[in-house]
Amino acid sequence: MVKIEAIIRPEKMNAVIDAVTEAGATGYHVVNVTGKGTQQGVEVMTGRGTTMTTRAALPKTLLSLVVDDEKKESVVDAIIESAKSGKDGQIGDGKIFVSPVSEVIRVRTGETNGSAL
């Protein structure tokens, strides 16, 4: 099993959820977060027609899910395709982190691993 965490643009969330569900993910968690990566802020228009880059943390959405190893590639591909802006993507489209999961336990029943998903 693997844990997939994707940090994406908030406006892409519905498309990403639809895509990962279609790819076979059965559950997920969503958290609104702020942060800064390669994008390094955003340009804003000032009152006098000039632009200014703010270095503040930007709003993003963190999608977290655990899937069986055989679903990893299809779920990651689904996230990439649905979160990308345009054909080639843009800075700020996000990042995906994949980590191994050694055990999952369902609290209610005590089921473990694949049965607990």
Backbone bond lengths (Angstrom), bond angles and torsions (degrees), N, CA, C in turn:
res aa  C-N    CA-C-N  psi(-1)  N-CA   C-N-CA  omega(-1)  CA-C   N-CA-C  phi
1 M - - - 1.439 - - 1.525 109.03 -
2 V 1.339 114.50 151.91 1.460 120.41 178.08 1.519 109.98 -134.13
3 K 1.331 114.53 150.01 1.453 120.84 172.97 1.518 107.07 -101.79
4 I 1.316 116.34 128.23 1.451 122.22 179.02 1.524 107.32 -113.10
5 E 1.326 116.06 123.36 1.456 121.66 175.55 1.521 107.33 -118.87
6 A 1.313 116.25 123.75 1.459 121.33 -179.39 1.519 109.20 -120.60
7 I 1.316 115.87 126.48 1.453 121.36 174.36 1.519 106.00 -102.25
8 I 1.336 116.37 117.97 1.456 120.71 -172.47 1.526 110.79 -134.56
9 R 1.318 115.42 172.04 1.462 121.37 174.55 1.528 108.50 -67.94
10 P 1.336 118.30 136.43 1.464 120.65 -178.29 1.534 113.57 -57.41
11 E 1.312 117.39 -35.47 1.471 120.20 -177.94 1.525 113.19 -71.11
12 K 1.327 117.87 -10.45 1.466 122.13 178.15 1.532 112.59 -94.84
13 M 1.337 117.46 -3.71 1.460 121.19 -171.84 1.531 113.48 -56.68
14 N 1.327 118.70 -49.55 1.469 120.16 -177.46 1.523 111.92 -61.04
15 A 1.326 116.96 -41.78 1.462 120.62 179.08 1.528 111.08 -64.55
16 V 1.328 117.10 -40.04 1.464 121.27 -179.90 1.529 110.55 -67.72
17 I 1.329 117.41 -43.14 1.467 120.16 178.73 1.525 110.62 -61.27
18 D 1.316 117.50 -43.67 1.475 120.67 177.56 1.526 110.34 -60.38
19 A 1.330 117.06 -42.75 1.462 121.26 -177.61 1.528 112.65 -66.97
20 V 1.340 117.95 -44.06 1.466 119.00 -178.87 1.530 111.39 -70.86
21 T 1.324 116.57 -31.85 1.462 119.62 175.82 1.524 110.19 -64.68
22 E 1.323 116.06 -43.58 1.467 120.71 178.05 1.526 111.42 -65.39
23 A 1.343 116.79 -29.73 1.467 121.54 179.55 1.529 112.51 -79.08
24 G 1.337 117.79 -5.90 1.456 119.89 174.49 1.514 116.22 111.96
25 A 1.326 118.49 3.16 1.460 120.04 176.87 1.523 109.04 -75.35
26 T 1.325 116.74 133.45 1.464 120.01 -175.24 1.523 113.79 -100.54
27 G 1.312 118.11 -13.85 1.460 120.42 -179.31 1.511 110.51 -158.11
28 Y 1.309 115.87 157.08 1.450 120.57 -178.55 1.522 109.47 -160.17
29 H 1.333 116.17 166.87 1.465 123.08 172.95 1.523 107.46 -127.08
30 V 1.321 115.97 144.01 1.456 122.03 -179.88 1.522 108.60 -125.60
31 V 1.331 116.28 132.71 1.455 121.92 178.45 1.528 108.05 -134.34
32 N 1.321 117.07 132.25 1.455 120.92 172.54 1.521 108.07 -81.01
33 V 1.330 116.20 127.50 1.459 121.74 -176.64 1.534 109.93 -131.89
34 T 1.314 116.23 168.50 1.461 120.82 170.13 1.517 107.50 -127.13
35 G 1.318 115.31 149.64 1.447 118.65 -179.53 1.509 111.30 -175.64
36 K 1.333 114.55 -178.66 1.451 120.05 -178.40 1.514 108.29 -144.77
37 G 1.317 115.46 131.18 1.456 121.32 177.10 1.508 109.63 -130.77
38 T 1.313 117.07 -135.00 1.455 122.55 -179.14 1.522 112.36 -60.17
39 Q 1.316 116.71 -30.76 1.459 121.30 -176.92 1.530 112.35 -60.70
40 Q 1.336 117.67 -32.19 1.461 123.97 174.42 1.519 114.65 55.90
41 G 1.296 118.28 36.28 1.463 121.04 176.85 1.517 111.16 106.35
42 V 1.326 115.06 -168.34 1.457 120.63 -176.34 1.530 109.01 -143.18
43 E 1.342 115.72 146.27 1.460 119.85 176.97 1.518 109.86 -81.76
44 V 1.329 116.16 135.75 1.466 121.31 176.98 1.519 108.68 -128.27
45 M 1.338 115.65 149.56 1.463 121.46 177.50 1.525 108.48 -82.69
46 T 1.338 115.13 134.41 1.455 119.16 174.99 1.522 108.32 -90.64
47 G 1.305 117.82 174.61 1.454 122.02 -177.21 1.515 114.20 -66.63
48 R 1.307 117.81 -15.39 1.464 120.76 -176.32 1.525 112.85 -106.75
49 G 1.300 117.71 19.57 1.458 121.03 176.49 1.513 115.36 81.75
50 T 1.305 118.72 6.42 1.458 121.56 176.70 1.530 108.76 -100.60
51 T 1.316 115.60 164.68 1.463 119.23 178.77 1.521 109.59 -109.56
52 M 1.314 114.36 154.99 1.456 121.86 179.33 1.530 106.95 -141.09
53 T 1.318 117.33 137.93 1.461 120.83 177.63 1.520 109.11 -95.86
54 T 1.324 116.13 122.91 1.461 119.80 175.92 1.521 108.40 -89.31
55 R 1.292 117.54 142.11 1.460 122.55 -179.44 1.534 111.66 -101.48
56 A 1.308 115.66 12.00 1.466 119.98 -178.10 1.532 110.41 -71.20
57 A 1.306 115.71 159.40 1.455 121.57 175.16 1.528 108.67 -63.91
58 L 1.326 115.55 143.93 1.457 121.50 -177.07 1.525 110.72 -103.69
59 P 1.332 117.25 151.24 1.462 119.24 176.76 1.527 110.45 -71.42
60 K 1.308 115.89 133.58 1.468 123.45 176.67 1.521 107.57 -138.22
61 T 1.311 116.02 173.38 1.457 121.72 175.62 1.519 108.43 -124.16
62 L 1.329 116.62 134.65 1.460 122.42 178.08 1.525 108.39 -105.62
63 L 1.320 115.34 119.05 1.463 122.42 176.01 1.518 106.96 -105.42
64 S 1.328 116.63 126.35 1.459 121.72 -178.32 1.521 109.19 -125.62
65 L 1.343 116.51 131.40 1.466 120.19 178.59 1.514 110.48 -152.96
66 V 1.313 115.88 156.12 1.458 122.64 177.60 1.523 107.50 -119.68
67 V 1.348 115.73 130.20 1.466 120.86 -178.43 1.523 109.50 -134.32
68 D 1.324 115.66 161.38 1.460 121.21 173.18 1.530 109.01 -65.68
69 D 1.328 116.35 152.77 1.464 121.58 -177.77 1.526 112.51 -53.72
70 E 1.324 117.39 -38.74 1.467 119.82 -176.40 1.539 113.07 -69.58
71 K 1.323 117.56 -16.35 1.470 120.86 178.40 1.529 112.51 -95.97
72 K 1.328 116.98 -8.81 1.467 121.19 -174.22 1.519 112.43 -54.65
73 E 1.307 117.80 -52.83 1.464 120.80 -175.11 1.524 112.11 -63.12
74 S 1.327 117.49 -43.07 1.463 119.29 -178.58 1.529 111.60 -68.27
75 V 1.332 117.53 -35.86 1.465 120.66 179.03 1.530 110.26 -70.37
76 V 1.335 117.88 -44.03 1.461 121.20 178.29 1.531 110.06 -61.84
77 D 1.334 117.45 -45.07 1.465 120.72 177.85 1.529 111.64 -60.38
78 A 1.337 116.15 -39.54 1.470 120.57 179.15 1.526 110.96 -63.66
79 I 1.339 116.30 -40.45 1.469 119.94 178.27 1.525 110.10 -64.33
80 I 1.317 116.82 -46.74 1.463 120.68 -178.44 1.523 110.77 -58.95
81 E 1.316 116.57 -49.36 1.463 120.10 -176.66 1.523 112.62 -65.70
82 S 1.315 117.73 -37.74 1.467 120.14 -176.19 1.525 113.55 -85.70
83 A 1.329 118.16 -20.66 1.464 120.86 -178.24 1.519 112.99 -94.45
84 K 1.315 116.96 -15.65 1.461 121.07 -176.36 1.524 110.63 -72.20
85 S 1.339 115.96 137.38 1.465 121.85 176.60 1.527 108.99 -89.80
86 G 1.323 116.52 114.88 1.460 120.35 -179.87 1.508 112.35 71.67
87 K 1.322 115.82 -172.01 1.466 121.43 -176.52 1.517 112.88 -67.04
88 D 1.338 116.29 -43.09 1.463 120.75 -174.91 1.522 114.01 -102.19
89 G 1.323 118.04 -4.19 1.457 121.15 -178.86 1.517 111.73 77.81
90 Q 1.344 115.13 172.49 1.459 121.98 -179.73 1.525 108.90 -140.76
91 I 1.332 115.17 158.33 1.459 119.14 173.12 1.524 107.43 -59.13
92 G 1.329 116.93 134.79 1.453 121.30 -179.20 1.516 113.59 100.20
93 D 1.357 117.46 -1.95 1.466 119.90 178.75 1.526 111.87 -67.96
94 G 1.326 117.92 -23.47 1.458 119.49 173.73 1.512 114.74 126.90
95 K 1.323 114.21 -173.60 1.462 122.96 178.60 1.522 108.53 -142.70
96 I 1.328 115.13 155.36 1.461 121.95 177.25 1.528 107.59 -124.53
97 F 1.333 115.88 131.71 1.460 122.03 177.23 1.526 107.72 -117.08
98 V 1.337 116.69 130.87 1.463 121.83 179.87 1.523 107.76 -120.06
99 S 1.344 116.10 126.33 1.466 122.21 -177.95 1.523 109.74 -130.99
100 P 1.335 117.42 147.04 1.465 119.38 175.25 1.530 111.14 -70.50
101 V 1.315 115.71 147.99 1.469 122.60 175.50 1.527 106.74 -118.89
102 S 1.318 116.96 123.42 1.464 119.59 -176.40 1.523 113.02 -85.07
103 E 1.333 117.57 -26.89 1.464 119.09 -178.29 1.521 110.19 -161.30
104 V 1.332 114.90 144.46 1.462 122.43 173.66 1.520 107.18 -128.37
105 I 1.315 117.87 135.61 1.467 121.91 179.01 1.522 108.58 -130.84
106 R 1.335 116.26 126.56 1.465 120.74 174.76 1.525 107.65 -81.15
107 V 1.309 117.90 120.97 1.464 123.05 -175.01 1.524 111.01 -60.62
108 R 1.310 117.68 -46.18 1.466 121.74 -173.84 1.520 113.00 -61.95
109 T 1.353 117.83 -43.86 1.467 120.28 -172.46 1.526 114.56 -110.89
110 G 1.330 116.95 -16.25 1.452 119.80 -175.97 1.527 112.65 83.68
111 E 1.333 118.11 0.56 1.462 120.41 177.59 1.526 108.89 -59.20
112 T 1.340 114.84 150.54 1.461 118.74 -177.62 1.528 111.99 -124.60
113 N 1.318 113.45 158.06 1.467 124.82 173.71 1.521 112.90 52.08
114 G 1.334 118.26 -127.03 1.464 121.18 -175.44 1.522 113.78 -56.39
115 S 1.314 118.33 -35.58 1.453 122.18 178.91 1.532 111.51 -67.76
116 A 1.327 116.61 -27.30 1.458 120.70 -178.14 1.531 112.45 -81.71
117 L 1.323 116.48 -16.47 1.466 119.39 179.78 1.519 108.70 -75.88
